[in-house]
């Protein structure tokens, strides 16, 4: 009797431990039916293809095959759970054929369904049409418009002594309004050209110009002296005003945190009179970047009237300044481009027709998180000293 019970228990255990067999994928050589009812929506630099999937149980995915440019074949895939393919990367508006192929689990491919697309104007060409090129202090100033925030590179070249163009600088960007300067050039007249390139190496029509960079120098910060004028904000936490031009981006000027009035202002004497081309400001880094008391909007004012420095009417506004976050991410989020941009110092370009001044005053209008205090780690001033 005990032996029979043992045999029954063993049978139950063996049965319980037996793995349930999974259905096997049957491999075959039968091609799936093609996709049908393809609808084409042309978009800038590409197209969106919507289709009806074939009724095949072993369908795996659908792919589109196309040529971006001569000798460069490309494909994009979509799973069986999707009925749409998006193709991008075209550098012109020419019509071209796209093959749409269904693929099953046995890697069998359907007969291609061929459709014709006609991409709208690619971003690289549209952006290229907005390029502008001007001489600036110590270099060349470039402008462009990128309303779709396409990821592009803007390439500046200069003709060398034997007549060939050589690369001067490349600007990688996805900002809406491109506004950069290539610096470090002598005041020598040269042939320049600039063009836009996307990640598929499509290029815009180059813009060419003969330009002469203007003379520029960095003002000597050791000649700067802090001014303490009526209405200027006192410092807090030992972060005194001279920290703002001590050559160290790890120390800065921090305004009063509790009782301060708004907007804030701070002032200094450059020690010389000069025509300003630009200033660079440096943010507090780490978790403070584009956050808390880092300055977002401010104005730069100047004067030469040493006898009336406490009177705002003696000052002239030189420019409006804004801290730019390249990614456009919300408060508290930053990209690698944001960090690199802020670490290098944010440039604020002064209008070419601004007057030469000796005394500067910053009127801080708003911080990144609307904090009632502000800080600037360092400021650098560039231009030319007036003799």
C-alpha positions in Angstrom: 0.0 0.0 0.0 2.8 2.4 1.0 4.5 1.5 -2.3 1.4 2.5 -4.3 1.1 5.8 -2.5 4.8 6.6 -3.2 4.3 5.9 -6.9 1.2 8.1 -7.0 3.1 11.0 -5.3 6.1 10.6 -7.6 3.8 10.8 -10.6 2.2 13.9 -9.3 5.5 15.6 -8.7 6.8 14.6 -12.1 3.7 15.9 -13.8 3.9 19.2 -11.8 7.5 19.8 -12.8 6.9 19.2 -16.5 7.3 22.5 -18.4 4.5 23.5 -20.6 5.6 23.4 -24.2 5.5 26.7 -26.0 4.3 26.9 -29.5 7.2 26.7 -31.9 7.7 29.3 -34.6 7.2 27.5 -37.9 9.8 28.7 -40.4 8.6 28.7 -44.0 9.5 30.2 -47.4 6.1 31.9 -48.0 6.4 35.7 -48.5 3.9 37.9 -46.7 1.4 40.0 -48.7 2.4 43.6 -49.4 1.1 46.6 -47.6 -1.8 48.4 -49.2 -3.6 51.7 -49.2 -0.5 53.8 -48.7 -1.1 57.5 -47.8 1.7 59.9 -48.3 2.1 63.1 -46.2 5.1 65.2 -47.4 6.9 67.0 -44.6 10.1 69.2 -44.6 13.0 67.0 -45.6 10.9 63.8 -45.7 7.5 62.1 -45.6 5.1 60.2 -43.4 3.8 57.0 -44.9 0.6 55.5 -43.5 -0.5 52.1 -44.8 -2.7 49.0 -44.2 -0.8 46.0 -42.9 -1.2 42.6 -44.6 -3.2 39.9 -42.8 -0.3 37.6 -42.0 0.0 35.8 -38.7 3.8 35.7 -38.8 4.3 39.3 -39.8 7.3 40.8 -38.0 7.9 44.4 -39.3 7.6 46.7 -42.3 10.5 48.7 -43.8 11.0 51.5 -46.2 13.9 51.5 -48.6 15.0 54.7 -50.3 18.0 56.7 -51.5 19.0 59.9 -49.6 21.6 60.8 -52.1 23.5 59.1 -54.9 25.3 56.0 -53.5 23.7 56.4 -50.1 20.9 53.9 -49.5 18.8 54.1 -46.3 16.0 52.2 -44.6 13.7 52.7 -41.7 11.6 50.0 -39.9 8.3 49.9 -38.0 7.0 47.0 -36.0 3.8 45.0 -36.7 2.1 47.1 -34.1 2.4 50.3 -36.1 0.9 51.4 -39.4 3.1 54.4 -40.0 6.7 55.0 -41.2 8.5 58.4 -41.1 11.4 59.0 -43.3 13.8 62.0 -43.1 17.1 63.3 -44.3 16.4 64.5 -47.8 18.4 67.6 -48.9 16.1 68.8 -51.7 12.5 68.9 -52.9 12.8 66.4 -55.8 10.4 63.6 -56.3 11.7 60.1 -55.5 10.5 56.6 -55.1 10.2 54.7 -51.8 9.8 50.9 -51.6 7.7 49.6 -48.7 8.3 46.0 -47.8 6.6 43.6 -45.3 8.9 41.1 -43.6 7.8 38.0 -41.7 9.5 36.0 -38.9 11.1 33.7 -41.5 12.7 36.8 -43.0 10.6 36.4 -46.1 10.0 39.7 -47.8 6.9 40.8 -49.7 6.7 42.3 -53.1 7.6 46.0 -52.7 4.9 48.6 -52.7 6.3 51.6 -54.5 5.2 55.1 -53.7 6.4 58.5 -54.9 7.1 61.3 -52.3 8.1 64.9 -52.8 9.6 66.3 -49.6 8.9 69.9 -48.6 11.8 72.3 -48.3 14.3 70.7 -45.9 15.2 72.7 -42.8 18.9 72.8 -43.9 17.9 74.8 -47.0 15.3 77.0 -45.2 17.9 77.9 -42.5 20.5 78.6 -45.1 18.4 81.3 -46.7 18.3 83.2 -43.4 22.1 83.3 -42.9 23.7 86.7 -42.4 27.4 87.6 -42.1 28.9 90.8 -40.8 32.2 92.1 -39.5 32.5 92.4 -35.7 35.1 93.2 -33.1 37.8 90.6 -33.4 35.9 88.4 -35.8 32.8 87.7 -37.9 29.2 87.8 -36.7 26.7 85.2 -37.9 22.9 85.2 -37.7 20.4 82.6 -38.7 16.8 81.5 -38.0 15.9 77.9 -37.1 12.1 77.9 -36.1 11.9 74.1 -36.1 14.9 73.7 -33.8 16.6 71.3 -36.3 19.9 69.9 -35.1 22.4 71.6 -37.4 26.0 72.8 -37.7 26.9 76.2 -39.1 30.3 76.1 -40.8 32.4 79.3 -41.3 35.3 79.1 -43.8 37.9 81.6 -45.0 39.9 81.7 -48.2 43.6 81.0 -47.7 46.7 82.4 -49.5 46.3 79.9 -52.4 42.6 80.5 -52.9 41.2 77.5 -51.1 38.6 77.7 -48.4 39.7 76.4 -45.0 37.4 75.8 -42.0 37.5 78.5 -39.3 34.9 77.4 -36.9 31.8 75.1 -36.6 28.8 76.0 -34.5 26.5 73.2 -33.4 23.1 74.4 -32.4 19.3 73.8 -32.2 18.3 77.3 -31.0 15.6 79.2 -32.7 17.6 82.4 -33.3 21.3 81.7 -34.0 23.5 84.6 -33.0 27.2 83.9 -32.7 30.6 85.4 -33.4 33.8 83.7 -34.4 36.6 85.6 -32.6 40.3 85.8 -32.5 40.9 87.3 -36.0 43.3 90.0 -37.1 41.9 93.1 -38.8 42.7 91.7 -42.3 40.3 91.8 -45.2 39.4 88.2 -46.3 37.0 86.2 -48.3 34.5 84.3 -46.0 31.7 81.9 -46.7 29.2 80.2 -44.4 26.8 77.3 -44.9 24.5 75.1 -42.9 24.8 71.3 -42.7 22.5 68.7 -41.1 23.3 65.3 -39.6 22.7 63.6 -43.0 25.5 65.9 -44.5 23.0 67.9 -46.6 24.3 71.4 -47.1 22.7 74.8 -47.9 23.9 77.1 -50.6 27.0 78.9 -49.2 26.8 82.6 -48.4 30.0 84.4 -49.4 31.3 87.9 -48.4 34.5 89.9 -48.3 34.8 91.3 -44.7 37.3 93.0 -42.4 37.1 92.1 -38.7 37.2 95.1 -36.3 40.0 95.5 -33.7 39.0 94.1 -30.3 40.7 93.6 -26.9 39.7 92.3 -23.5 39.5 95.2 -21.0 42.0 94.9 -18.1 40.0 93.7 -15.2 42.7 94.7 -12.7 41.8 98.3 -13.5 38.2 97.8 -12.5 37.0 99.4 -9.3 33.7 98.7 -7.5 31.3 101.6 -7.2 28.7 101.9 -4.4 26.0 104.2 -5.7 22.6 105.2 -4.4 20.1 102.4 -5.0 22.7 99.8 -5.7 22.1 96.5 -3.9 24.4 95.5 -1.0 26.2 92.2 -1.0 25.3 89.1 1.1 27.1 86.1 2.5 30.5 87.7 2.0 30.1 87.7 -1.8 31.4 91.2 -2.4 31.1 93.2 -5.7 34.9 92.9 -6.5 34.4 89.1 -6.8 32.6 89.8 -10.1 35.8 90.8 -11.8 38.5 88.9 -9.9 39.2 86.5 -12.7 37.7 83.5 -10.8 34.4 82.0 -11.9 34.2 80.1 -8.6 33.6 83.3 -6.6 30.9 85.9 -7.3 28.7 88.8 -6.3 25.6 87.9 -4.3 22.9 90.5 -3.6 20.9 91.0 -0.4 18.5 88.0 0.1 15.8 89.6 2.3 15.5 93.3 2.4 16.6 94.3 -1.1 14.6 96.4 -3.5 13.9 95.3 -7.1 15.2 95.5 -9.7 18.8 95.2 -8.5 21.7 97.2 -9.7 25.5 97.1 -9.3 28.1 99.4 -10.8 31.9 99.6 -11.5 34.5 101.8 -13.0 36.5 100.2 -15.9 39.5 102.6 -15.3 39.5 103.5 -19.0 37.0 104.9 -21.5 36.3 102.4 -24.3 33.8 101.3 -26.9 32.3 98.0 -25.8 31.8 95.2 -28.3 30.4 92.6 -25.9 30.4 91.3 -22.4 30.5 87.8 -21.0 28.8 86.7 -17.9 29.3 83.5 -15.9 26.6 81.7 -14.0 26.8 79.9 -10.7 27.3 76.2 -11.6 26.0 72.9 -10.4 22.3 72.7 -9.4 22.1 76.5 -9.5 22.6 76.5 -13.3 19.7 78.3 -15.1 18.0 78.3 -11.7 17.5 80.2 -8.4 19.5 83.5 -8.3 21.3 83.2 -11.7 20.4 86.3 -13.7 18.1 85.8 -16.7 17.2 89.4 -17.8 19.3 92.5 -17.3 20.3 95.8 -18.9 23.8 97.3 -19.3 24.1 101.0 -18.8 27.1 103.3 -19.3 28.2 106.9 -18.6 31.3 109.2 -18.6 29.7 111.7 -16.2 31.8 111.1 -13.1 30.1 113.9 -11.2 26.6 112.5 -11.5 27.0 108.8 -11.0 24.2 108.6 -8.5 21.7 110.1 -10.9 20.2 107.5 -13.3 19.4 110.3 -15.8 23.2 110.6 -16.4 23.3 107.0 -17.6 22.6 105.7 -21.1 21.3 102.2 -21.7 23.8 100.3 -23.9 21.9 97.1 -24.4 19.3 94.6 -23.2 20.7 91.3 -22.2 19.1 87.8 -21.8 20.6 84.6 -20.5 19.8 81.9 -23.1 19.1 78.3 -22.4 19.9 76.5 -25.7 17.7 73.4 -25.0 14.6 75.4 -24.0 14.1 72.8 -21.2 11.9 73.8 -18.3 13.2 75.1 -15.0 15.4 72.5 -13.2 16.3 70.6 -16.4 19.5 71.1 -18.4 21.2 69.5 -21.4 24.9 69.0 -22.2 24.6 71.9 -24.6 23.2 74.1 -21.8 26.1 73.3 -19.5 28.7 73.8 -22.1 27.2 77.1 -23.2 27.0 78.5 -19.7 30.4 77.3 -18.6 32.1 79.0 -21.6 30.4 82.3 -20.5 27.3 83.8 -22.1 28.0 86.5 -24.6 25.9 89.6 -24.8 26.6 91.7 -28.0 26.6 95.5 -27.7 25.2 97.4 -30.7 28.0 98.7 -33.0 26.7 102.3 -32.6 26.8 102.4 -28.8 28.8 105.2 -27.3 32.2 104.7 -25.7 32.0 104.8 -21.9 34.1 104.4 -18.7 31.5 103.6 -16.0 29.2 100.6 -16.3 26.0 99.7 -14.4 24.0 96.5 -14.5 20.3 96.7 -13.8 19.1 93.1 -13.0 15.5 92.7 -13.9 14.8 89.0 -13.3 16.4 85.8 -12.1 15.8 82.3 -13.6 13.5 81.1 -10.7 12.2 84.6 -9.9 14.3 84.6 -6.7 14.4 88.0 -4.9 18.2 87.8 -4.8 20.8 87.5 -7.6 24.3 86.5 -8.2 26.9 86.9 -11.0 30.1 84.9 -10.7 32.2 86.8 -13.2 31.9 89.5 -15.9 34.3 90.1 -18.8 34.3 93.2 -21.0 35.6 93.4 -24.6 36.0 96.2 -27.1 38.5 98.9 -27.9 40.1 101.5 -25.6 39.5 105.0 -26.7 42.8 107.0 -26.8 
